[in-house]
Amino acid sequence: MSSAIQNMHASKILEQAAEQPKRSLKGAVGGAALPALGMGGRSKSSKKIIPILRRAKKLIDANDHAAAAKLAIRALDIDEDNSPANHIMAIALEKLGHLSKALEFYERAWRADPSDGEIYQNIALVAWKLDMLPAAEKFLQLFLDLQPGDPNGVINLGGVLRDLGKFEEAIELIRAAIYTHQDNSMLWNALGTVLLEFGDPIQALTFYDEALRLEPDSARVWHNIAYAAGMAGDRARSAEAGEKALGLSTDLEDRATIEQGLSHSYLALGRLEEGWEAYLSRFDPHGDAHAINLLDAPRWDCQGDITGKRVLLVGEQGLGDEILYMNAAQDFIDAVGPKGQVDFAVEPRLMPMVKRSFAPKTLVRHMTVSREGKQYRIIPDIKDWSVYDYYVPMGNAVAAHRQTLNSFPQHHGYLTPDTQKSKAMAKAMAALPTGPKIGLCWKSMVMTVSRAKYFSPFEAWKPVLKTPGAVFVSMQYGDCTEEIKQAEKELGVTIHEIPGLDLKDDLDGVAAAGLALDLTIGPMNASTNLAAAHGGLVWFLASADHWPLHATGAIPWYPDAQVFSPKQFGVWDETMTRLADTLAQEIKTQKAA
C-alpha cells in the first residue's frame, strides 16, 4: 500500500464513530504500552520520524489521542513500514475507540519488528476486546515467551483463559507467578477473579483479601470483594465493600458499575428505597448499560408529581425483567389517574397480553438496535414525541411503588391470560398421561461460560425426574433435545413437549401452558415469570441472595411462589434432593385428597 493511500485511509478513520468493545476485559492490566524511541537507525526517514513520534507520545500522555494520531499519520507518510509509527498510530486509535483499525496497525507494527514484546500484548488486549479470544491467547503466549513470568502478561493471559473456560490452566498459570511475585496484589486479585468466574466465591474471597492486605486502597479489589461476597450470599459485606469501592474510585465507568452492583446488594438486603435510588445508575452514560434509550422525551426518575400527565411506560432490560416489572404497572396507572394517560412500549411478543391486561390507548413496540458496537432502545412507531410529558422506564415505575416489602400486593397474578389459548393448553395437558403435570426449565437460552454457574446442571435434576407419579413437560425454550434424550436413556423418564407450542415466540401460549400445568419449576426466566405473573404455581430455583427475594426467603413479587435455594453457591445436589422430596410429598398429598 502506498503511503498516500495509507494516509488517506488513516485520516478517514479519525472521522468515523468509535467502536464499542464486544467484551469487557475483566481484570486486565497494562496494555497500550508506548514503544521505546531511540535514534531508530541512521536512515534519513528514521531521523525525520523520531522527533514526530516523540511529540506524538507526549500527546498520548496528555490524552490528546486525536492529535497524536495525526502526527503518527505524518510519520507514516514518510515511512509506512516504520514499526514505532504504526505502533503509536495503533495506540492512538485504540484510545479513540477504533478497535478494529487499531488491531490492523498493531499487526503492521508487529510484522515490521517481531522483537518488540509490548506489541504482542497490545495486539492481544485489542483482540480480547473484540472477542477474538484464541488470537488473544496466542499473542499473550508469544509475549510471555519473550518476557517470561511478566506479571501483567500472566494476569492478562489468565483472564483470556478464564473467558475461554480454561479455568484450571488459568489457575495454575497465576498460582505459579505468585510464588515469584508474592507482593504483587494484582496477581492475587487475578487469581480471585478466575476462581470467582469458576463458581467458587468463598475461595475467591481468600485471594481478594490478600490482595487487599497488599493494596488496601484499591477500588478494584474492594469492588471484586463486593461482587464475590454477594455471590457467596453475604450481601451485608457486599454492600459495605461496594460503598468502600465507590468512595475510592475516581473512574467514571468504574463508579457506574460499582453503583449498579451496590443497588443489587441493597435490594437483596431488603433496603428497597436505597436500592432503587442506586439502581438509577443503569442510566449513567459511563456505565455498561444494557441498552441506551434514544427517546425524545424527558425521563421520569420518580421526581415530580406524575398525576394527570401523559406518559409512555417503556419496557427495559430483558424479557423476564419486563414481565417482572409489570407487577407495578397498574399502581402506576392509578397514580397517573383518569386525567392523565399511560401508553405502553413493550417487547413485540408481549403486546397482546399488555393490551388485555392494561388496555392502554396507545400500545407500541420497542426495539433494540446495534450501532457502532452499542445497543440502543428505540420506538420507531412514535413520530410525535411532543404529546408526552415523560417516558418512564418500567423499573422506575417499580421504584415509585415498591419502596417497602408491605407495598407488594397479595395477588394471584397481575396479567390476563388469553382465553382461547388457555382452553387449548388445558386440552393439551389432558391428552398427556394421568398425573400432576410438572413444567420444567433448567437453563438460560444464552449459556455462556460466565452465566452457566448460576444454573443447576441438568445432571442435578435426576432426583426430581425420579419423582413417582409426576408427568414432566418441557417449558425450556431453545434446543434441549440432548437433555430430553438423556432423561429417557439414563432414567427412563419422558419429558413431554407440547405439540405446536413455540416456547420462544408464542408468549401467550407459554403463559397459558403455565396456567394449565399443576406446577412449573425453574430459574427466574421468561417462562417461569410468565407463569407466575398470570397466576400459575411456580417453584423458583434461585440463590437466597438473589435481589428479587429482598431477604425474605420468598419472592414478594409472586406471593404464591416458593423458592428453593442452594445453601452454598453453585452446590445444587442438596437443593435438588430437597426439591424432589417436597414434590413427592405434594403429589402424595394430592392423591390422598
N, C-alpha and C positions, 0 to 999 in steps of 0.2 A: 504493500500500500504506500503510495507516495505521501510525502509529508503534507502536501497541500490538501489532499483528500483526508488524511488522518486528522488534520487540524479542523477542517470543516465539520467533520463528524463530531469531534470533541467539543467544538463550540456549540453545536446544536444540542448536545446533551444538557448543557447548563440551562437551556431554555425550557427543558421538559420538567414535568412534575416529579416529585420524589416518589420512590417505590417503597411500599410498606414491607418490612420483613415478613416472611412466611412462618418463621419460627422464632420464639423468644430464646435468647441464649442464657438460659438459667444457670447462674454461677460462673459464667465466663469471665476471664481476666485478661488484661493486656489487650493486644490487638492494635492494628493500625500504627505499628511502630515505624517511625521515620528512619529512612536509610542514612548510614553514615556518609558524609561527603568529604572525601579528601580532595586532592587536586584532580583525581579521576583520570590520570593519564596526561600525556603531553600533546595530544592532538588539539588542533585549533578548535574543533567543536566542543571538546571537553572543557577547555579553558573559557569558552563563551557560556557554556551551560551551567557550570558550577556556581557562579555568582547569582544567576537567576534562581537556581534551586535553593540556595541559601535564603534568599528573600522569601521564597515560597514556604520554606519550613517555618520561618518566623511568623508568616501569616497564618499557617495552620496552628501554631502555638497560641496565636491570638484569636483563634476561632473564626477567622475570616477565610472560610474554605472556598468561596467562590473566587475571590481574588487569587488565592493560591492556585486554583485550577487554571486560571487564565495565564499565570506565569508558567505553569507546567506545560501548557499548550505552546507557549513561546519556545520553551526548551525543546519540545518535541518537533517543532518546526525546524529547528537546527539539526536534530538527530532523533528520528522517530524510534530508533532501536536502543536508545540510551536507557539502561536499566533504572537508575535513580529517578529519571524524569518520568518514566512510566509508573514507577512505584509511588512517587509523590502525587501524580495525577490520580492514581487509584485511591490513595488515602483521602484526597480532597473529595472525590466523587462518593466514596463510602460515607464520609461525614455529611455530605449533602443528601444522602439517601438514594443515590443512583447505584443500587447494589449490583445489578447485572452488568452494567458498564464498568463498574469498579473491578469486578471479577475479571473482565477482559483485559484491563490494564495491568492488574496484578500478574496475570498469566504472561503477558508480554514482558514484564519486568523479570519474571522467573526464567523465561526462556533466554533472555539476554544475559542473565547472571544466576545460574543454578546454585552458586555457592552461598548466596545471601539467605541465611536461615530464616530471618524475620519474614521474608516474602511467603515462605511456606505457611507460617502461622496466620498471616494476614489472609491468604487465599482460603485457608481452612475456615476462618471465622466468617467470612462472607458467604462461603458455600453453606455453612451451618445456618446462617440467617435465611438463605434461600431454600432451606430444607433439602440440600444435597448432601445428606449425611455420609454416604460411602466416600464421596470425594473429600469431605472434611476429615474423615478418619484417615484417609490415605496421606493427605498433606501434613497432618499433625504427626503421623508416624515418621514421615520424612524429616520433619522439623526436629523431632527427638533423636533421630539418627545423627543429625548434625550437632545437636546440643543435648546430649544425654542427661536425663534427670532434671531438666529445666522445670521448675515448679509451675510456671504458667502453662507450659506445654502439657504437663501432666494433668493439670486441672482441666484444661480445655479438652484434651483427648478423653479424659474421664467423663466429661459432660456429653460428648458426642456418643461414646459407647453406651452411656446411660440412656440417651434418647433412642439409640438403636435397640435397646432392650438387652444389651450385653452387660448385665449388671455384675456378674462375677468377675469379668475381665476388668471392669472399671474399678471395682473394689480392690482387687489385687494390685492394679497399677498405682492407685493413690496410696494404698497402705505401704507399699514398698518405698514410695517417695517420702512418706512421713518419717521413716526410720532415718533418713539422711537429713531431713529438714524439719526437725521436731518443733521448731519455734515458728513455723510458717502457719499462721492462723487460717489462711485461705485453703491450705491443703486439708486441715481438719474440717473446715466448713464444706469443702467439696465432697469429702467422704460422707459427711452427714447428709448432703443433698442426694447422693446416689442411694444411700440406704432409705431415705425418705421416699424416693420415687420407686424403690423396690418394694415399698409397703411395710417398712419397719420403723415407724416414727419413734418408738422408745429408744432403739439403738441409735437412731439419728440424733436424738437429743443429747446423748452422751458425747458425741463428737462436736456438736454445736456448742455445748458447754465448755469444752476445752478450747475451741476457737474463741469463745467469749472471754475466757481467762487470759488468753494471749492478747486479745484486742477488745477490751471492754466497751469501747465506744463505737463499735462497728454497727451502723444501722442495718447493714445487710445481714449480719449474724442475728441481730435481735429479731428482724423480720422472719428469718428462717425458723428461729425458735418459736415464734408466734404460730407459724404455719404448722410446724411439727407438733406442737403442744395441742393445737386444735384437732389434728388427725388422731392424736393419742387419747383424745377425749377430755383433756384438761383445758377447758375453754377459759377458766379464770386466769391460768398462766398465759394462755394465748392472748387474752385481752391486755394483760399487763405488759407482755413483751411487745405487742403491737403498738401500745401507747409509747413505750420507750423508743421503738424504732422510728415512730413518727416524729418524736421530739429531736432525734439525732439526724434525721435525713434532711438534706437540702435539695436533692434532686427531685424535680417536679414530677417526673414519670414514676420514680420510686414512691414518692409520697402518695400519689393517687392509688397505686397498687396496694400500699400498706393500709391506707384508709378503707379500701374496699374489703380487704381481709379482716380489718378490725370491725367493720359493720357486721360481718357474719358471726364473729365472736360475740358481739353484744346481743345479736338476735338469738343466737344459740343459748345464751345465758338468760334469756327472757327479759333483757334490758331493751325493750322494744323501741321506746322513744329515742334513746341514744343510737340504737341500731339503724333505724330508718333515717335518722339525720346523717349518719356516716355513709349510708347507702347512696346518698346523692353523689358521692364520689364517682359513681359509674358514669356520670355525665362530664367528668373532668376531661378536657381535650388532651391532656398529657397522659391520661391513663390508657389501659388496654381495654377499651370499651368493646362490647360485643358488636354493636353497630351504632354509627353516628347518625342522629336524626337530622335529616335535611327537610325540615318542615317550616313553612313560612308563617309562623305564629309564635307568640310568646309561650314559653313553657311554664306551667304552674307547678311550683315546688312546695305546695302546702302553705304558701304565704298569701294572705289576702282572702277576702270573702268571695266564695265561688257562687253564692246564691244568685239565681237569675241570669247567669252567664250562658253563652253558647260555647260549648267546649267540644273538643274531639278527644275521646278516650282511645289511646293508642296501645296496642299490644307490644310487648317488649321481651327481650331475652329469647329463650327457646320456646317451643310449643308447649312443653309441660309447665313452664313458668306462666305462660299466658293463660292457660286453663286455671292454674292455681290462683293467680291474681284476680280472676273474675269473681272470686269469693267476696270482694268488697264492691263490686260494680253496682249492685242495687243500692247499697248505702250511699255511694257517691251520687247516683241519680237522684236519690231522695234529698241529698244535701243541696244539689243544684236547684231542685224544686220545680214546680209546674210553670213558673215564669221563665225558666231557662230551658236549655235543650242540650242533651248529651248525645252526640253522634259517636259512632264506633269505627275504628280502623283496625282490622284484625287479620290474622293469617287466613288466606282464602278458604282453606278447608274448614275453618271454624264459623264461617259466615252463616250457614243455615241454623246452627244451634244458637248463635247470638241473636239472630232475628227472632227465633221462637222464645228465647229466654228473657230478652230485654226490649224487644220491639222498637229499636231506635228508628227515628225518622230518616236518618241517613246512615247507611252501612256500606263501607268501602273496604277494600283490601289494602294491606300494606305489603311492601316488597323489600327485599334486601338485595342490593346490587353491589358489585365489586368494582371499585375504581382506583387504579394506581395502588393496588395492594390493600386498600382499606375497605371495610364493609360499611355501607350506608343504608339506612332505612328511609324509603321514600313512599309517598302515597300518590300514585300517578293519576287517580281519578278525581282528585280535588283540584279544581282550576282556580277557584276564587277563595283565597285564604282570609280575605278581609272580613268574612262573616263570622270568624271565630275570635273570641276573646282570648282563648288559650288552647293549646293542646296539652293533654295530661297523660304522661306515661302511666300505664296501669299500676306499676309499682308505687307511684306517688299517691294514687287513689287508696291503695292499701295502707300506705304510711299515714294517711289522714284519718283512717277509720279503724286501724288495728294498733292503737297505742298501748293497750293493756291486754292481758290474757282474757279479761272479762268482756272485752269488746268483740271477741269471736262469737258469733251466734251459734246456738244449738240448732242444727238443721239436719235434714235427711237428703241433702243435695241442693245445689243452687242453680243448676242448669236443667233445661226442659228437654226431655228426650223426644225423638221422632217416633210418633205413634205407630206408623206402618212398619218401620224397621224394628221396633220393639216386638211387634207381633211376629215378624219373620224370624227374629232371633229366638223367641220363645219356642217357635215351631222347630227350629234347628236343634235346640237343646233337647226337645222332647224326642227327637229322632236318634239321639245318642243312647248308649246302654244305660240301664237303670242305675241310679246312684247320684249323690251330690256332684254337681258339675263344678269343677275347680279350674279356674283360668290361671295360667302360669306365664310370667315374664321373668327372664333371667339375665338379660344383658341389655346394653345400650346398642343402638344401631351403629354408633361410631365407637368401636372398641380399640382405642389407641393404647400404646404401652402405658401412658400416664393415667388413662381412665380405667383400665382393667382392674386395678387394685381396689376400686370402690364397689365392685360387683362380686357376688358369690360365684365361684366357678361352678360349672354345670355338674361336675362330679359331686359337689357338696349336696346336691338335691336328691341323692339316692334315698335317704331316709324318708323324705316326703313322698317320692314317687312310689315307695313301697306301701304307702298307707292303704289298708284294706277298705274296699267299698268306694273309693274315690274314682271319679271319672275325670281324667285330666284333659284340658282343652288349651291349645296354644293360643296365647294372646301376644306372642312375640313377633313384632314386625322385623323385617329384614330376613336374611337367609338363615334358617335354623334347621335345615334338612339334616345336617350332620348330628345335631343333638337329638332330634326325634328318632333317627335310626339307632343312635347309641342307646337310648332308653329301651327301644324294642329289642335290640340284640342282647344287651347286658342284663336287663331286668325283666324282660318280657312284658313291659308296660307300654301301652299305646297312648301317645299324646295326640288327641284328635285335633284336626283342623276344621274350621267351619267352612263349608263349601261356598265359594263365591265371595267371601268376605276379604276385602282388601284392607289389611291391617294398617297400612301406611297412609292411604289416601281417603278411605271411607270412614271418617271420624264419627259420623252419626251412627254408622254400623258398629263401630268399636264400642261406642257408648251404650248402644242398645244391647250388645253382647254382654257388657259389664253388668247391666241390669238383669239380664236373663240368667247369668251364671249365679250359682249359690255363693261363690266367693272368688275373688281374684287375689293372687299372691304375686308380689314382685317389688322391685325397687320403684322409687318415685320417677316414673317416666310418663310419656303421653298416655299410654294405655291405662295405667293404674289411676292417674289423675282424672282421666275422662270417666272411668267407672265410679270413682268416689264422688266427683263433682255432680254426677247425675243421680246419686243416691244408691249406687251399688256397694256391696260389702267388700272391703279391701283390707288385706293384711300387708302392710308395707315392710320391706326389708330395708332398714336404714340405720346408719350409725346413731348411737344415742345422742351424739353432739351435733347431728345434722340440724342446721339452723331452723327449718320449719317446725321442729319439735319444741323449740323455745323452753328447753329444760323441763318439760312436763312428762317425758316418757311416752307421750302420745302425740297426735298431730291435731292441734286445735282447729286447723282449717277444715278437718273432716272428723266430726265428733264420733261417728260410728266406726271409724277405722281402728285397727290395732297396729302396733309397731313391734317388730322383732329385731333386736339389735345385738350385734356381737359384743361380748364382754371385753374383747381386745380387738383392736383394729385389724381387719383382714383375716381374723380367725373365725371361720364360719361353721365349722363342724358342730360345735356345741349348740349354736343358734339354730341350725337346720334340724338337729335332733329334737330340740325343744319345740320348734315349729311343728315337726311331724307328730310329736306326742299330743300337742294341742289340737291339731287337725284330726287325729284319730279319735280323741275324746269328743270333739264336736260332732263327728259323724256318728259315733256311738250314741250320743245324746239325741240326735235327730231320729235315729232308728227307734230308740226307746219311746220317743214321743209318738 
